[in-house]
Amino acid sequence: MTKTAQSVWNNCLSFIKDNIQDQAYKTWFEPIQSVELKDNALSIQVPSKFFYEWLEEHYVKLLKVALTKELGPSAKLLYKIKMENTYGNKLPFTEQIPSYNRTAVKPQEVDVPIVNKNPELKNPFIIPGIRNLKIESQLNANYSFDNFLEGDSNRLARSAGMAVANKPGGTSFNPLLIFGGVGLGKTHLAHAIGVEIKDKYPEKTVLYISAEIFTQQYIDSVKKNTRNDFIHFYQLIDVLIIDDVQFLSGKSGTQDVFFHIFNHLHQNGKQVILTSDKAPVDMQDIEQRLLSRFKWGLSAELHQPDYETRISILKNILFRDGVEMPDEIIEYVAKNIKTNVRELEGAIISLIAQSSFNKREVTIDLAKQVVEKFVKNVKREISIDYIQKIVSDYFQLDVETLQSKTRKRHVVQARQLAMFFAKKFTKASLANIGSQIGDRDHATVLHACKTVDNLVTTDKQFRKFVDDINKKLSL
């Protein structure tokens, strides 16, 4: 017998009625009407936005169980809310919202042994009591595996993440290092692993933190003479997720303290998850002993999403926001924005906003306008490695020669130009630029920038070099 929206909903109601009080059932479930069953997604109509919010807050797990019994684990729930139309048209319009089935990650409590420890152990996040620390996981519950769509570009990283989430500290993927360019989903995947672990193992203490905040906390602990407390706090964590670990570059004190924390966690079967914008082999100014530990587990790269994955991502965003759009528009956006997921999401949201705020129908012409403006206005993040490659190619050198100690005039000028453009296009410090371009110091970079500025005003040929390379980097 073919399932209909009504038959599925009736069976769900029977299950729900057996599991809640009569009054709650009459108040919150009797007014609901089933609307449509399509692609394993059941649409139900509720009387108001408040009604939807109440169901999501108090009954979403019950609804999920009931629906899964009827439609299987891939079941989806959509709310349709009839809204009064305020634009003069008397017909009401319908707002569609998907069920998120995701509650915020709760604070975690950790018992701290106080034998031979400072009884005022400091939690870098919250001032604690003596015996019991409340640790916020810092996880974003909206970043889940459900909305991290799998494709060829991320299959290895996603599968490894799932394996870690199923058995944290118990796989050979420890540490798990996820690396890749800007906007490809490193942070999303790191949060998803943490959220999944908290779902499966509520008793485990999970902590997500950016390397930048970790460094600041360490500096504060040194100032307050609580370095040992800082180390001991992090040794209590079962799953430590450090985002943008390349930020530790050049910070020897922070690297040293992280080395001790990492060793303790690894030796005690705790899980470490790291994200970075580059592979360990390409990291500059990270101590060798740390780099070797990063390679103990698995380094999984996220690549730019292929066309099919971009289509899936766009459809998922539209489903999430309850918006319908013709396939030709989705395909146009997917074909023209290839760089990363963040830009893809930004473009489709801009298109939705243009359509809804300006009351315009979504057409190919509107999509072209939005995508063209969006692609022009998105500044590509340029790395020092990329600048060195562009400059080397321009002067027909290889990068090794550019970074070498040779004093040949054309190589020195190329090196100085690479330093000049690294200062112009990146946020890296002079010391960081110098260390990445041939292991020079910050004074050499400063001298290079001054030399380029002087030559631009006095040497016509050199000014042409600067203009040509600038155009290449600004494309």
C-alpha positions as CSV (number, residue, x, y, z in Angstrom):
1,M,0.0,0.0,0.0
2,T,1.4,3.4,-1.0
3,K,2.1,5.7,1.9
4,T,0.4,9.1,1.8
5,A,1.0,12.2,3.9
6,Q,-2.2,11.5,5.9
7,S,-1.5,7.9,6.6
8,V,2.1,8.6,7.7
9,W,0.9,11.4,9.9
10,N,-1.9,9.3,11.4
11,N,0.6,6.6,12.4
12,C,2.9,9.2,13.9
13,L,0.0,10.6,15.9
14,S,-0.8,7.2,17.3
15,F,2.8,6.8,18.5
16,I,2.9,10.3,19.9
17,K,-0.4,9.9,21.7
18,D,1.0,6.9,23.6
19,N,4.0,8.8,24.8
20,I,2.6,12.2,26.1
21,Q,-0.2,13.4,28.3
22,D,-3.7,13.8,26.8
23,Q,-3.7,17.6,27.4
24,A,-0.4,18.1,25.7
25,Y,-1.5,16.0,22.8
26,K,-4.8,18.0,22.3
27,T,-3.0,21.3,22.6
28,W,0.0,20.7,20.4
29,F,-0.8,17.9,18.0
30,E,-4.5,17.9,17.2
31,P,-4.4,21.3,15.4
32,I,-1.6,20.0,13.0
33,Q,-2.6,19.0,9.5
34,S,-0.5,16.8,7.1
35,V,0.1,18.6,3.8
36,E,2.5,16.6,1.5
37,L,4.8,13.6,1.4
38,K,7.7,14.1,-1.1
39,D,11.2,12.7,-1.3
40,N,10.9,11.1,2.2
41,A,10.0,14.6,3.6
42,L,6.7,15.0,5.4
43,S,5.2,18.6,5.4
44,I,2.9,19.5,8.2
45,Q,0.9,22.7,8.6
46,V,1.0,24.4,12.0
47,P,-1.1,27.5,13.1
48,S,1.8,29.9,13.9
49,K,5.5,30.5,14.2
50,F,5.2,30.2,18.0
51,F,3.6,26.8,17.5
52,Y,6.6,25.6,15.3
53,E,9.1,27.0,17.9
54,W,7.4,25.2,20.8
55,L,7.3,21.8,18.9
56,E,11.0,22.2,18.0
57,E,12.0,23.0,21.5
58,H,9.9,20.4,23.4
59,Y,8.8,17.6,21.0
60,V,11.4,17.4,18.2
61,K,12.9,14.2,19.5
62,L,9.5,12.5,19.8
63,L,8.6,13.7,16.3
64,K,11.9,12.4,14.9
65,V,11.4,9.0,16.5
66,A,7.8,8.7,15.2
67,L,8.8,9.8,11.7
68,T,11.8,7.5,11.5
69,K,9.6,4.5,12.5
70,E,7.4,5.4,9.5
71,L,9.9,6.6,6.8
72,G,13.3,5.3,7.9
73,P,16.5,7.1,9.0
74,S,16.5,9.5,6.1
75,A,13.1,11.0,7.0
76,K,12.8,14.8,7.0
77,L,10.1,17.0,8.6
78,L,9.0,20.3,7.1
79,Y,6.7,22.9,8.8
80,K,4.4,25.0,6.7
81,I,3.1,28.1,8.5
82,K,0.2,30.0,7.1
83,M,1.0,33.7,7.4
84,E,-1.3,36.7,6.8
85,N,-0.3,38.6,3.8
86,T,0.5,42.2,4.6
87,Y,1.0,43.4,1.0
88,G,-2.7,44.1,0.3
89,N,-3.4,40.7,-1.2
90,K,-5.9,39.0,1.0
91,L,-4.7,35.5,0.4
92,P,-2.4,34.2,3.1
93,F,1.1,33.0,2.0
94,T,2.9,30.0,3.4
95,E,6.3,30.0,5.1
96,Q,8.2,26.7,5.0
97,I,10.8,25.8,7.7
98,P,12.7,22.5,8.0
99,S,13.0,20.8,11.4
100,Y,16.6,21.1,12.7
101,N,16.4,18.4,15.4
102,R,19.4,19.8,17.0
103,T,19.7,21.2,20.5
104,A,22.6,23.2,21.8
105,V,25.5,21.3,23.3
106,K,25.2,21.4,27.1
107,P,28.0,22.5,29.5
108,Q,30.2,19.6,30.7
109,E,31.2,19.0,34.3
110,V,34.7,17.6,35.1
111,D,35.8,16.5,38.5
112,V,39.3,17.7,39.2
113,P,41.6,15.7,41.5
114,I,43.0,18.2,44.1
115,V,45.7,16.1,45.6
116,N,49.0,17.9,45.0
117,K,47.2,20.4,42.8
118,N,46.5,24.1,43.3
119,P,43.0,24.1,44.7
120,E,42.3,27.2,42.7
121,L,42.9,25.6,39.3
122,K,41.9,28.2,36.7
123,N,39.6,27.3,33.8
124,P,40.6,29.6,30.9
125,F,37.0,30.0,29.9
126,I,35.1,30.3,33.2
127,I,36.2,31.0,36.8
128,P,35.6,27.6,38.4
129,G,34.8,26.2,41.8
130,I,37.4,24.2,43.5
131,R,36.4,20.6,42.8
132,N,34.1,20.9,39.8
133,L,34.7,22.8,36.5
134,K,31.9,23.6,34.1
135,I,33.4,23.5,30.7
136,E,31.5,24.9,27.7
137,S,32.4,22.8,24.7
138,Q,32.3,25.9,22.4
139,L,30.7,23.7,19.8
140,N,28.2,25.1,17.3
141,A,25.4,22.5,17.2
142,N,24.3,23.7,13.7
143,Y,27.5,22.4,12.2
144,S,26.6,18.8,12.0
145,F,27.4,15.8,9.7
146,D,23.8,16.1,8.4
147,N,24.5,19.4,6.7
148,F,28.1,18.6,5.7
149,L,27.4,17.1,2.3
150,E,29.7,14.4,1.0
151,G,31.4,14.6,-2.4
152,D,34.7,13.5,-4.0
153,S,36.3,16.7,-2.7
154,N,35.8,15.8,1.0
155,R,35.0,12.1,1.2
156,L,38.3,11.0,2.9
157,A,38.1,13.8,5.5
158,R,34.4,13.3,6.2
159,S,34.8,9.5,6.5
160,A,37.8,9.9,8.8
161,G,35.8,12.4,10.9
162,M,32.9,9.9,11.2
163,A,35.3,7.1,12.3
164,V,36.8,9.4,14.9
165,A,33.3,10.4,16.1
166,N,32.3,6.7,16.5
167,K,35.4,5.8,18.4
168,P,37.3,8.9,19.7
169,G,40.9,8.1,20.7
170,G,40.4,4.5,19.6
171,T,41.3,4.8,15.9
172,S,44.7,5.2,14.2
173,F,43.4,8.7,13.1
174,N,44.9,10.4,16.2
175,P,45.6,13.2,15.6
176,L,43.2,13.9,12.8
177,L,44.5,16.9,10.8
178,I,42.0,18.4,8.3
179,F,43.6,20.9,5.9
180,G,42.6,22.8,2.9
181,G,42.0,26.3,1.5
182,V,39.6,29.0,2.7
183,G,35.9,28.3,2.9
184,L,36.1,24.5,2.1
185,G,34.5,23.4,5.4
186,K,37.4,22.7,7.8
187,T,35.8,24.4,10.8
188,H,32.3,22.9,9.9
189,L,33.8,19.4,9.9
190,A,35.7,19.9,13.1
191,H,32.5,21.1,14.9
192,A,30.5,18.2,13.3
193,I,32.9,15.6,14.8
194,G,32.7,17.3,18.2
195,V,28.9,17.5,18.1
196,E,28.6,13.8,17.0
197,I,30.9,12.7,19.8
198,K,28.8,14.6,22.4
199,D,25.6,12.9,21.0
200,K,27.2,9.4,21.2
201,Y,29.3,9.9,24.3
202,P,27.7,12.6,26.5
203,E,30.1,11.7,29.4
204,K,33.2,12.7,27.3
205,T,34.6,16.3,27.7
206,V,34.9,17.9,24.3
207,L,36.5,21.3,23.7
208,Y,36.7,23.3,20.5
209,I,39.1,26.3,20.5
210,S,40.9,28.4,17.9
211,A,44.7,28.4,18.0
212,E,44.6,32.2,18.4
213,I,42.5,32.0,21.6
214,F,44.6,29.1,22.9
215,T,47.7,31.3,22.4
216,Q,46.1,34.3,24.2
217,Q,45.1,32.1,27.1
218,Y,48.6,30.8,27.4
219,I,50.1,34.3,27.4
220,D,47.6,35.3,30.2
221,S,48.6,32.2,32.2
222,V,52.3,33.2,32.0
223,K,51.5,36.8,33.1
224,K,49.5,35.4,36.1
225,N,52.0,32.7,36.9
226,T,49.4,29.9,36.3
227,R,51.1,28.0,33.5
228,N,50.9,24.7,35.3
229,D,47.2,25.2,35.9
230,F,46.7,26.0,32.2
231,I,48.5,22.7,31.2
232,H,46.5,20.7,33.7
233,F,43.2,22.1,32.6
234,Y,43.8,21.0,29.0
235,Q,45.0,17.6,30.1
236,L,41.5,17.0,31.5
237,I,39.9,17.2,28.0
238,D,38.9,13.9,26.3
239,V,38.5,15.4,22.8
240,L,40.5,18.5,22.0
241,I,39.8,20.4,18.7
242,I,42.2,23.1,17.7
243,D,41.2,25.2,14.7
244,D,43.8,27.0,12.5
245,V,46.8,25.3,14.1
246,Q,49.0,27.1,11.6
247,F,48.5,30.2,13.8
248,L,51.0,28.7,16.3
249,S,53.7,29.4,13.6
250,G,56.7,31.3,15.2
251,K,55.2,31.2,18.7
252,S,57.7,29.0,20.5
253,G,56.3,29.3,24.0
254,T,52.8,28.3,22.9
255,Q,54.2,25.4,20.8
256,D,56.1,24.1,23.8
257,V,53.1,24.1,26.1
258,F,50.9,22.5,23.3
259,F,53.6,19.8,22.9
260,H,53.2,18.8,26.5
261,I,49.4,18.9,26.4
262,F,49.4,16.9,23.1
263,N,51.7,14.2,24.5
264,H,49.6,13.7,27.6
265,L,46.3,13.5,25.7
266,H,47.8,11.1,23.1
267,Q,49.4,8.8,25.7
268,N,46.2,8.6,27.6
269,G,44.0,7.6,24.6
270,K,42.4,11.0,24.2
271,Q,41.5,12.4,20.8
272,V,43.1,15.4,19.2
273,I,41.6,17.0,16.1
274,L,43.4,19.8,14.2
275,T,42.6,22.1,11.3
276,S,45.0,24.0,9.1
277,D,45.2,25.9,5.9
278,K,48.2,23.8,4.7
279,A,49.6,20.3,5.1
280,P,52.2,19.6,7.8
281,V,55.0,19.4,5.2
282,D,54.2,23.0,4.1
283,M,53.9,24.6,7.6
284,Q,56.6,27.2,8.4
285,D,58.1,28.0,11.8
286,I,56.5,25.0,13.6
287,E,58.9,22.9,15.7
288,Q,60.0,19.7,14.1
289,R,58.9,17.6,17.2
290,L,55.3,19.0,16.8
291,L,55.2,18.5,13.0
292,S,56.3,14.8,13.5
293,R,53.4,14.4,15.9
294,F,50.9,15.9,13.5
295,K,52.0,13.2,11.1
296,W,51.3,10.3,13.6
297,G,47.6,10.1,12.6
298,L,45.9,11.0,9.4
299,S,46.2,14.3,7.4
300,A,43.0,14.6,5.2
301,E,42.7,17.3,2.6
302,L,39.6,19.2,1.6
303,H,39.6,20.1,-2.1
304,Q,37.4,22.5,-4.0
305,P,33.9,20.9,-4.5
306,D,33.2,19.5,-7.9
307,Y,30.1,20.5,-9.9
308,E,27.8,17.7,-8.6
309,T,28.7,18.5,-5.0
310,R,28.1,22.2,-5.6
311,I,24.6,21.4,-6.9
312,S,23.9,19.3,-3.8
313,I,25.2,22.1,-1.5
314,L,22.9,24.7,-3.2
315,K,19.9,22.4,-3.0
316,N,20.6,21.8,0.7
317,I,20.8,25.5,1.4
318,L,17.5,26.1,-0.4
319,F,15.8,23.2,1.4
320,R,17.1,24.5,4.8
321,D,15.7,28.0,4.1
322,G,12.4,26.7,2.7
323,V,13.0,28.3,-0.7
324,E,12.2,26.8,-4.1
325,M,14.3,27.8,-7.2
326,P,14.3,26.5,-10.8
327,D,17.0,23.9,-11.6
328,E,18.5,26.1,-14.4
329,I,19.3,28.9,-11.8
330,I,20.9,26.4,-9.4
331,E,23.0,25.0,-12.3
332,Y,24.0,28.5,-13.4
333,V,25.3,29.4,-9.9
334,A,27.1,26.1,-9.5
335,K,28.8,26.5,-12.9
336,N,30.0,30.0,-12.2
337,I,31.2,29.8,-8.6
338,K,33.8,27.1,-8.2
339,T,36.2,28.3,-5.6
340,N,34.7,27.3,-2.2
341,V,31.5,26.5,-0.3
342,R,31.5,29.8,1.6
343,E,31.3,31.8,-1.7
344,L,28.7,29.4,-3.0
345,E,26.5,29.9,0.0
346,G,27.0,33.7,-0.1
347,A,25.9,33.9,-3.7
348,I,22.7,31.9,-3.3
349,I,21.8,33.8,-0.1
350,S,22.4,37.1,-2.0
351,L,20.1,35.8,-4.8
352,I,17.4,34.8,-2.3
353,A,17.6,38.3,-0.6
354,Q,17.5,40.2,-4.0
355,S,14.4,38.2,-4.9
356,S,12.6,38.5,-1.6
357,F,13.4,42.1,-0.6
358,N,12.9,43.6,-4.1
359,K,9.9,41.4,-4.9
360,R,11.6,40.2,-8.1
361,E,11.1,36.8,-9.7
362,V,14.3,34.7,-9.7
363,T,15.4,34.6,-13.4
364,I,18.7,33.8,-15.2
365,D,19.2,37.5,-15.7
366,L,18.9,38.2,-12.0
367,A,21.2,35.3,-11.2
368,K,23.8,36.7,-13.7
369,Q,23.7,40.1,-12.1
370,V,24.1,38.7,-8.5
371,V,26.8,36.2,-9.4
372,E,28.7,38.7,-11.4
373,K,28.7,41.3,-8.6
374,F,29.4,38.7,-6.0
375,V,32.4,37.1,-7.8
376,K,33.8,40.6,-8.5
377,N,33.4,41.7,-4.8
378,V,34.8,38.5,-3.2
379,K,38.5,39.1,-2.5
380,R,40.5,36.0,-2.9
381,E,42.7,35.3,0.0
382,I,46.3,35.2,-1.2
383,S,49.0,33.2,0.5
384,I,52.7,33.9,0.7
385,D,53.3,30.6,-1.1
386,Y,51.0,31.7,-4.0
387,I,52.9,35.1,-4.2
388,Q,56.2,33.3,-4.4
389,K,55.0,31.1,-7.2
390,I,53.6,34.1,-9.2
391,V,56.8,36.1,-8.8
392,S,59.0,33.1,-9.6
393,D,57.0,32.3,-12.7
394,Y,57.2,35.9,-13.8
395,F,61.0,35.9,-13.6
396,Q,61.3,32.3,-14.9
397,L,62.8,31.0,-11.7
398,D,61.9,28.2,-9.5
399,V,60.8,28.9,-5.9
400,E,63.9,27.2,-4.5
401,T,66.1,29.7,-6.3
402,L,64.0,32.6,-5.1
403,Q,64.4,31.4,-1.5
404,S,68.1,30.6,-1.9
405,K,71.1,32.6,-0.5
406,T,72.3,33.7,-4.0
407,R,73.0,37.4,-4.4
408,K,72.5,37.5,-8.2
409,R,70.8,40.8,-9.0
410,H,67.7,39.5,-10.8
411,V,67.1,36.9,-8.0
412,V,67.5,39.5,-5.2
413,Q,65.0,41.8,-7.0
414,A,62.5,38.9,-7.4
415,R,62.9,38.0,-3.7
416,Q,62.4,41.6,-2.7
417,L,59.3,41.8,-4.8
418,A,57.9,38.7,-3.2
419,M,58.4,40.2,0.2
420,F,56.8,43.5,-0.9
421,F,53.7,41.8,-2.2
422,A,53.5,39.5,0.8
423,K,53.3,42.6,3.0
424,K,50.7,44.2,0.7
425,F,48.4,41.2,0.2
426,T,48.6,39.2,3.4
427,K,48.2,39.9,7.1
428,A,51.4,38.1,8.0
429,S,54.0,39.8,10.2
430,L,57.3,40.9,8.8
431,A,59.0,38.1,10.7
432,N,56.6,35.5,9.3
433,I,57.1,36.8,5.7
434,G,60.9,36.6,6.1
435,S,60.8,33.1,7.5
436,Q,58.7,31.8,4.6
437,I,60.7,33.6,1.9
438,G,64.2,32.1,2.4
439,D,64.4,32.1,6.2
440,R,65.2,35.9,6.4
441,D,64.6,38.1,9.4
442,H,62.1,41.0,9.7
443,A,64.8,43.7,9.0
444,T,65.5,42.1,5.6
445,V,61.7,42.3,4.7
446,L,61.6,45.9,5.8
447,H,64.6,46.8,3.7
448,A,63.1,44.9,0.7
449,C,59.8,46.9,1.0
450,K,61.8,50.2,1.1
451,T,63.9,49.2,-1.8
452,V,60.9,48.4,-3.9
453,D,59.2,51.7,-3.0
454,N,62.4,53.6,-4.1
455,L,62.9,51.7,-7.3
456,V,59.3,52.2,-8.4
457,T,59.8,55.9,-8.5
458,T,63.3,55.8,-10.2
459,D,63.4,52.8,-12.5
460,K,60.8,52.5,-15.3
461,Q,61.5,48.9,-16.1
462,F,61.2,47.9,-12.4
463,R,57.9,49.8,-12.2
464,K,56.6,47.6,-15.1
465,F,57.6,44.5,-13.0
466,V,55.6,45.8,-10.1
467,D,52.5,46.7,-12.3
468,D,52.6,43.3,-14.1
469,I,52.8,41.2,-10.9
470,N,50.2,43.4,-9.2
471,K,47.8,42.7,-12.0
472,K,48.4,38.9,-11.8
473,L,47.8,38.9,-8.0
474,S,44.7,41.1,-8.3
475,L,42.9,38.9,-10.9
